[in-house]
Amino acid sequence: MQGVSRTSVGEVIRRLDDILPSANAATLGHELFEVVALLEQEHSLRRWLADPAGSPDSKSALVSDLLETKVSPATLLVVSDVVRAKWSTSRDLVDAVEQAAVFATIAEHGTAQELEGVEDELFRFGRIVTGQPELRAALTTDGVSIEHKRTLVENLLSGKVGAATLALVTEAVTRPRGRTLEQGLDHFSQLVAERAKHYIAVVRTAVPLSEAQQSRLQAALTRIYGRDIHLNIEIAPEIVGGLSIRVGDEVIDGTIAGRIAEVRRRLAG
C-alpha cells in the first residue's frame, strides 16, 4: 500500500490492538475473513465503501445494518474503523480487512518465536505443495467445492500444525483472491513476519547450511536490512552451488546456475 492507504492501515491495526485483549481472537479472525469474502463478491459495495467522497458515518451505518446480527461486536468495530478510513483504491480497503484478519488469527502467538513457528509451518506446507503436483492440483483445481477443499486441508494438517496455521492455509486454498496457492501462503507469511517485526529471507542452497553458517548469514542480512531476519531455507541441488536469497521483492542471486544463466544472456545479447 502507498500514500493514504499506508497511513490508514496503520490506524486500523492500532485500533485492532486495542480491541484484541477483550475479543475472542479466533472468532474475530474468522469473521473478518468472511467480510473479506463478502467484499470480494460485492464489487459495487466495495467501491462505494472505498469512495473518498462518501460520508464515513453513512459507510459505518451501512456495514452495521449488514453485519450487526451476523458478526461479533469486535468484528463490527474493526470493519467500521476500516470503512471510516480513507483508501487509495477499493483493493486496499479489502487488503486492510484481510491484514486485520491475519493479525487476529495469529493473536494467540504473542512472542516472535511463536510467530516464527507459524511462518515455518506455512513455508513447509508451501514446499510440500510445490513438490507434489497431484496434491497441488487437488487443492487448486477450479470447480471443486470450497467445502471439499476445506476438508482436504483439515485431513492433511489437523493435529500436525497449529490452529492459526490451519486457518491461514485453509483461507489461502479456499479463497485465494486471485493469487496462486504459493503466492497466498507467501503473502500470509509476510504478514506474520510484519507482525513479528522482522523480514523473511527465503534462501535456496544446493547443500544444507550448518547452524554456524545460518547464524552468520542471518547476522549479515540483519545488518543489510536493519531489521531482524527469519531464514526459510530450501535445498535446491539444481542451483549447483552458492546461494539465492529473496527478501520481499528483492533477490540476491549468488548461485552458480545464476551466473551461468547471466553469461548466456550476455552472449545471446
C-alpha positions in Angstrom: 0.0 0.0 0.0 1.1 3.6 -0.7 0.1 7.1 0.4 -3.1 7.5 2.3 -3.8 3.7 2.4 -0.5 3.1 4.2 -1.5 5.6 6.9 -5.0 4.2 7.2 -3.9 0.6 7.6 -1.6 1.6 10.4 -4.5 3.3 12.2 -6.7 0.2 11.7 -4.1 -2.1 13.1 -3.6 0.2 16.2 -7.3 0.1 16.8 -7.3 -3.7 16.3 -4.6 -3.9 19.0 -7.0 -2.0 21.4 -9.8 -4.4 20.6 -8.0 -7.8 20.7 -7.5 -8.1 24.5 -11.2 -8.2 25.1 -12.2 -10.2 22.0 -12.2 -13.8 21.0 -9.3 -13.6 18.6 -10.0 -16.8 16.7 -13.7 -15.8 16.1 -12.6 -12.2 15.2 -10.1 -13.6 12.6 -12.7 -16.0 11.1 -15.4 -13.3 10.9 -13.0 -10.8 9.3 -12.1 -13.3 6.6 -15.8 -13.8 6.0 -16.1 -10.0 5.5 -13.2 -10.2 3.0 -15.1 -12.8 1.1 -18.2 -10.6 1.1 -16.4 -7.6 -0.2 -14.7 -9.7 -2.9 -18.1 -10.8 -4.2 -19.9 -7.4 -3.9 -18.0 -5.1 -6.3 -20.4 -2.2 -6.0 -20.4 -2.3 -2.3 -16.6 -2.4 -2.2 -16.3 0.6 -4.5 -18.9 2.6 -2.5 -17.2 1.9 0.8 -13.8 3.0 -0.6 -15.1 6.1 -2.3 -13.4 9.1 -0.7 -16.3 11.3 -1.4 -18.6 9.2 0.7 -19.6 10.0 4.3 -17.8 7.9 6.9 -20.9 7.9 9.1 -23.0 6.6 6.2 -20.5 3.9 5.4 -20.3 2.8 9.1 -24.2 2.8 9.3 -24.4 0.6 6.2 -21.9 -2.0 7.5 -23.7 -2.0 10.8 -27.0 -2.8 9.0 -25.4 -5.5 7.0 -23.3 -7.2 9.7 -24.8 -6.4 13.2 -26.7 -9.6 13.5 -24.1 -11.8 11.8 -20.8 -11.0 13.5 -19.5 -10.2 16.9 -19.3 -6.6 18.2 -15.5 -6.7 17.9 -15.7 -7.6 14.2 -18.2 -4.8 13.6 -15.9 -2.3 15.4 -12.9 -3.3 13.2 -14.9 -3.2 9.9 -16.4 0.2 10.9 -12.9 1.5 11.5 -11.8 0.3 8.1 -14.7 1.8 6.2 -14.3 5.2 8.0 -10.7 5.4 6.9 -9.5 6.8 3.5 -8.2 4.4 0.9 -6.4 4.9 -2.4 -8.2 2.0 -4.0 -11.0 -0.4 -3.1 -8.5 -3.2 -3.2 -6.5 -1.5 -0.4 -9.7 -1.4 1.7 -10.2 -5.2 1.3 -6.5 -5.8 1.9 -6.7 -3.9 5.2 -9.6 -6.2 6.4 -7.6 -9.2 5.4 -4.5 -8.0 7.2 -6.6 -7.4 10.4 -8.0 -11.0 9.9 -4.5 -12.4 9.7 -3.3 -10.5 12.8 -6.4 -11.6 14.8 -5.9 -15.2 13.7 -2.3 -15.3 15.0 -3.0 -13.2 18.1 -2.6 -16.2 20.4 1.1 -16.3 19.3 2.4 -13.5 21.4 6.2 -13.9 21.0 8.4 -13.6 18.0 9.5 -17.2 18.5 5.8 -18.4 18.3 5.2 -16.3 15.2 8.3 -17.8 13.6 6.7 -21.2 14.2 3.7 -20.2 12.2 6.0 -18.9 9.4 7.9 -22.2 9.4 4.7 -24.2 9.1 3.4 -22.1 6.2 6.8 -22.4 4.5 7.0 -26.1 4.9 3.5 -26.6 3.6 4.3 -24.5 0.6 7.4 -26.7 -0.2 5.3 -29.8 0.2 2.7 -28.5 -2.3 5.4 -27.4 -4.8 6.9 -30.9 -4.6 3.7 -32.8 -5.1 1.8 -31.7 -8.3 -1.1 -34.0 -7.7 -1.7 -32.6 -4.2 -1.4 -29.0 -5.6 -3.9 -29.9 -8.4 -6.4 -31.2 -5.8 -6.1 -28.0 -3.8 -6.3 -25.5 -6.6 -8.5 -27.1 -9.4 -11.4 -24.9 -10.4 -14.8 -26.4 -9.9 -14.0 -28.3 -6.7 -16.3 -27.1 -3.9 -14.9 -24.9 -1.1 -16.1 -27.5 1.5 -14.3 -30.3 -0.3 -11.0 -28.3 -0.3 -11.5 -27.3 3.3 -12.0 -30.9 4.3 -8.9 -31.9 2.4 -6.8 -29.3 4.2 -8.1 -30.4 7.6 -7.3 -34.0 6.8 -3.8 -33.1 5.7 -2.9 -30.8 8.5 -5.2 -31.3 11.5 -3.0 -32.2 14.5 0.2 -31.5 12.6 0.2 -27.7 12.7 -1.2 -25.1 15.0 -4.8 -23.7 14.7 -3.6 -20.4 13.3 -1.6 -22.1 10.5 -4.5 -24.4 9.7 -6.8 -21.4 9.4 -4.4 -19.4 7.1 -3.7 -22.4 4.9 -7.5 -23.1 4.6 -8.0 -19.4 3.6 -5.2 -19.5 1.0 -6.7 -22.7 -0.5 -10.4 -21.9 -0.5 -10.4 -18.1 -1.2 -7.2 -17.2 -3.0 -8.3 -13.7 -4.1 -6.6 -14.1 -7.5 -3.3 -15.4 -6.0 -1.7 -18.7 -6.7 -1.6 -21.0 -3.7 2.2 -20.3 -3.4 1.6 -16.6 -3.5 -1.2 -16.8 -0.9 1.0 -18.7 1.5 3.9 -16.3 0.9 1.6 -13.3 1.4 0.3 -14.6 4.7 3.9 -15.5 5.8 5.0 -11.9 5.1 2.1 -10.6 7.2 3.1 -12.9 10.1 6.7 -11.6 9.7 5.4 -8.0 9.7 3.5 -8.7 13.0 6.8 -10.2 14.4 8.6 -7.1 13.2 11.1 -8.9 11.1 11.7 -9.8 7.5 11.7 -13.3 5.9 14.6 -14.3 3.8 13.9 -17.3 1.5 17.3 -19.0 1.0 17.9 -21.5 -1.8 21.1 -23.5 -1.4 22.4 -26.6 -3.1 23.5 -28.2 0.2 22.3 -27.8 3.8 23.8 -24.9 5.8 25.3 -25.5 9.1 24.0 -23.7 12.2 27.1 -21.5 12.2 26.6 -20.6 8.5 22.9 -19.8 9.1 23.8 -17.6 12.1 26.4 -15.7 10.0 24.0 -15.3 7.1 21.2 -14.1 9.5 23.5 -11.6 11.1 24.7 -10.3 7.7 21.2 -9.8 6.4 20.1 -8.2 9.6 22.9 -5.6 9.1 21.9 -5.0 5.5 18.1 -4.6 6.0 18.2 -3.0 9.5 15.6 -5.5 10.9 15.7 -9.0 12.4 15.7 -11.7 9.7 14.0 -15.1 9.8 15.5 -17.7 7.4 13.4 -20.1 5.4 15.9 -22.5 3.8 15.1 -24.5 0.7 17.5 -27.2 -0.6 17.8 -26.9 -4.4 20.5 -29.1 -5.9 19.8 -27.7 -9.3 21.5 -24.4 -8.4 24.8 -26.3 -8.3 26.5 -24.0 -5.7 26.2 -20.7 -3.9 23.0 -19.1 -2.6 19.9 -17.4 -3.8 18.3 -15.1 -1.3 14.9 -13.4 -1.6 13.8 -10.8 0.9 10.4 -9.4 -0.2 10.7 -8.5 -3.9 14.5 -8.2 -3.8 16.5 -11.2 -5.0 20.3 -11.7 -4.4 21.4 -14.4 -6.8 24.9 -15.7 -6.0 24.3 -19.2 -7.4 26.5 -20.9 -10.0 23.4 -21.6 -12.1 22.5 -17.9 -11.9 26.0 -16.9 -13.1 25.8 -19.3 -16.0 22.4 -18.0 -17.0 23.7 -14.5 -16.9 26.7 -15.4 -19.1 24.3 -17.0 -21.5 22.1 -13.9 -21.6 25.1 -11.7 -22.3 26.3 -14.0 -25.1 22.8 -14.1 -26.6 22.6 -10.3 -26.4 
